[in-house]
């Protein structure tokens, strides 16, 4: 006998558990696959899987990554600013010393 695939969900919350192969449909399962959803929940009233789409979840993660700053990156930026200020000051000091040498002071 050919086995079918069924998608089990938790009976109280509807959260997706796993897919199983079985000859007969198990309790708290559906033949509808929760494809493309993150944290899928089966709604028995509408007989549909609900949840956040993978595309929406990825967009949310990208937005969060863009707004969050790595502490090491922040520290590196501060150190770079300090070094650049020191470099600018040293460059000005060298130019002043060269001018003094040329002028004989």
Secondary structure, DSSP 8 states (H G I E B T S, - for coil): ---EEEEEE-TTT-BEEEEEEESS--TTEESS--TTEEEEEEETTTTEEEEEEHHHHHHHHHHHHHH---HHHHHHHHHHHHHHHHHHHHHHHHHHHHHHHHHT-
